[in-house]
């Protein structure tokens, strides 16, 4: 287990070099918000609340 502990601490030190989500979390949040807004616009334009889904099972 010392090898695992050493590699985890090495990973934690390398965050400045671009590993992980350190500085790009804001970008991910903005992309997520844009996706939610796009889904809301799609629902409004296509009146998704009026869609009826019918599942027919073969007999």
Secondary structure as the mmCIF struct_conf table of DSSP 4:
data_model
#
loop_
_struct_conf.conf_type_id
_struct_conf.id
_struct_conf.beg_label_comp_id
_struct_conf.beg_label_asym_id
_struct_conf.beg_label_seq_id
_struct_conf.end_label_comp_id
_struct_conf.end_label_asym_id
_struct_conf.end_label_seq_id
HELX_RH_AL_P HELX_RH_AL_P1 UNK A 2 UNK A 13
HELX_RH_3T_P HELX_RH_3T_P1 UNK A 14 UNK A 17
TURN_TY1_P TURN_TY1_P1 UNK A 18 UNK A 18
BEND BEND1 UNK A 20 UNK A 21
TURN_TY1_P TURN_TY1_P2 UNK A 22 UNK A 24
HELX_RH_AL_P HELX_RH_AL_P2 UNK A 25 UNK A 45
TURN_TY1_P TURN_TY1_P3 UNK A 46 UNK A 47
HELX_RH_3T_P HELX_RH_3T_P2 UNK A 48 UNK A 50
#
